[in-house]
Amino acid sequence: MNTIKIRDEFIKLGQALKLAGLVESGVDAKFAIADGLVKVNGQVETQRGKKLHEGDTFTYGGQTITIEK
């Protein structure tokens, strides 16, 4: 399991996918999320603007990423 560190209170899901290097652009993130390919805390998430906080996890492409502050 990998982690990404955030400075603010939260990061949006689309931004987190890019920061983790799982997608190359916001457009790629948008389609991955809209197609139901991303899970947040074990649940399929279809909102690109979903706010992720410290301790949240998301999974895409077989990789799980944890948010740390």
Backbone bond lengths (Angstrom), bond angles and torsions (degrees), N, CA, C in turn:
res aa  C-N    CA-C-N  psi(-1)  N-CA   C-N-CA  omega(-1)  CA-C   N-CA-C  phi
1 M - - - 1.455 - - 1.534 108.38 -
2 N 1.315 116.29 134.66 1.452 122.80 179.22 1.524 110.58 -101.74
3 T 1.316 115.71 165.78 1.460 120.36 178.50 1.519 109.69 -131.93
4 I 1.342 115.61 154.12 1.454 121.20 168.01 1.516 106.82 -127.61
5 K 1.312 115.06 143.65 1.462 120.88 -179.64 1.522 109.21 -100.69
6 I 1.334 114.61 138.62 1.463 119.99 177.04 1.526 108.47 -118.41
7 R 1.325 115.61 152.02 1.462 120.83 178.39 1.516 111.01 -95.32
8 D 1.329 115.76 -32.67 1.460 120.97 -176.22 1.524 110.64 -89.75
9 E 1.311 115.86 -176.66 1.462 122.58 -179.10 1.532 111.99 -67.47
10 F 1.340 115.89 -32.00 1.463 120.30 -178.29 1.522 110.12 -151.06
11 I 1.334 115.50 168.27 1.451 123.12 171.35 1.517 106.84 -135.71
12 K 1.321 116.74 143.35 1.462 119.76 179.03 1.521 109.17 -78.58
13 L 1.319 114.86 150.21 1.463 121.37 -174.07 1.524 112.55 -55.91
14 G 1.315 117.55 -46.20 1.469 120.62 179.90 1.518 111.90 -59.04
15 Q 1.327 116.54 -41.53 1.461 121.49 178.47 1.523 110.64 -66.83
16 A 1.323 116.29 -39.00 1.464 120.40 -179.21 1.532 111.02 -64.68
17 L 1.312 116.91 -38.99 1.464 120.28 177.92 1.521 110.72 -61.35
18 K 1.333 116.51 -42.18 1.463 120.72 178.89 1.519 110.71 -68.26
19 L 1.330 117.69 -45.42 1.458 122.01 -178.87 1.531 111.28 -60.37
20 A 1.318 116.36 -36.83 1.469 120.98 -179.99 1.523 112.19 -76.53
21 G 1.337 116.63 -9.10 1.461 120.34 179.56 1.514 113.66 78.44
22 L 1.335 117.20 17.88 1.464 120.63 -178.71 1.521 112.34 -84.70
23 V 1.321 117.22 -21.60 1.466 122.64 174.42 1.526 107.54 -134.61
24 E 1.331 116.16 159.29 1.464 119.72 -177.19 1.517 113.14 -91.96
25 S 1.330 117.17 -25.37 1.462 119.18 -176.03 1.517 111.04 -146.16
26 G 1.319 114.66 168.82 1.457 120.24 176.23 1.514 112.42 -62.95
27 V 1.321 115.89 -32.22 1.472 120.38 178.73 1.526 109.81 -65.91
28 D 1.338 115.90 -43.71 1.472 119.70 177.42 1.527 110.45 -60.91
29 A 1.331 116.30 -42.02 1.463 120.61 178.55 1.525 110.44 -62.51
30 K 1.320 115.89 -44.02 1.468 120.91 -179.21 1.527 111.06 -56.89
31 F 1.332 116.62 -47.77 1.461 119.81 -178.01 1.522 112.26 -69.77
32 A 1.329 117.55 -39.17 1.467 120.48 179.04 1.527 110.10 -61.43
33 I 1.333 116.24 -43.30 1.459 120.74 -179.55 1.524 110.81 -69.31
34 A 1.335 116.73 -46.48 1.467 120.92 -179.06 1.525 112.04 -61.90
35 D 1.328 116.84 -31.82 1.468 121.09 -179.81 1.528 112.66 -80.92
36 G 1.339 117.49 0.75 1.458 121.05 177.52 1.509 114.13 75.59
37 L 1.341 116.93 25.60 1.464 120.92 -177.04 1.523 113.31 -91.76
38 V 1.335 117.38 -4.11 1.464 121.50 -176.68 1.524 109.58 -114.02
39 K 1.323 115.57 134.51 1.465 121.03 176.03 1.520 109.25 -114.34
40 V 1.319 115.45 138.85 1.459 121.96 174.93 1.525 106.97 -117.62
41 N 1.313 115.65 122.48 1.468 121.72 -177.57 1.526 111.71 50.35
42 G 1.347 115.69 39.43 1.457 121.66 175.71 1.511 116.33 85.66
43 Q 1.336 117.77 -2.79 1.466 121.81 -178.63 1.526 109.93 -114.80
44 V 1.325 117.30 139.24 1.463 120.55 176.55 1.525 108.70 -61.26
45 E 1.323 115.83 132.42 1.465 121.42 -178.89 1.530 109.10 -121.50
46 T 1.326 116.54 129.53 1.465 120.72 -178.62 1.531 112.78 -114.50
47 Q 1.320 117.46 8.14 1.465 121.20 178.54 1.529 109.54 -103.36
48 R 1.319 116.20 114.31 1.458 120.62 -179.28 1.527 111.14 -63.52
49 G 1.320 116.91 -30.57 1.454 121.89 -178.51 1.520 114.57 -86.92
50 K 1.319 118.07 8.72 1.464 122.01 178.87 1.526 109.20 -54.91
51 K 1.328 116.36 128.24 1.462 120.97 -178.70 1.523 110.19 -84.79
52 L 1.323 115.49 126.49 1.452 121.95 177.49 1.519 108.53 -105.58
53 H 1.312 116.35 132.71 1.457 122.72 -178.96 1.523 109.77 -114.26
54 E 1.323 115.58 171.19 1.458 120.82 178.78 1.530 110.34 -53.03
55 G 1.330 116.15 131.95 1.457 121.56 179.71 1.518 114.11 95.59
56 D 1.342 117.27 -17.04 1.466 119.99 176.99 1.521 109.82 -71.59
57 T 1.332 115.82 153.66 1.459 121.30 175.25 1.517 108.95 -126.66
58 F 1.331 115.58 151.51 1.463 119.74 171.63 1.515 108.79 -138.77
59 T 1.323 114.66 150.38 1.453 121.48 -175.70 1.521 109.55 -127.07
60 Y 1.326 115.42 134.24 1.466 121.85 176.44 1.526 107.85 -155.49
61 G 1.303 116.35 135.95 1.450 121.18 176.64 1.520 113.93 60.01
62 G 1.318 116.48 32.29 1.452 120.65 178.72 1.514 114.69 80.64
63 Q 1.324 117.66 3.28 1.463 121.00 178.79 1.522 109.95 -112.93
64 T 1.320 115.80 138.02 1.453 122.15 177.57 1.522 108.86 -110.92
65 I 1.322 115.62 130.57 1.453 122.21 -177.19 1.540 108.46 -120.83
66 T 1.328 116.17 136.14 1.462 121.91 177.51 1.524 109.13 -108.69
67 I 1.324 115.36 140.57 1.455 121.48 178.83 1.534 108.94 -88.61
68 E 1.325 116.32 127.97 1.467 121.76 175.75 1.516 108.68 -123.80
69 K 1.304 115.07 153.87 1.463 119.58 177.91 1.500 109.97 -107.57
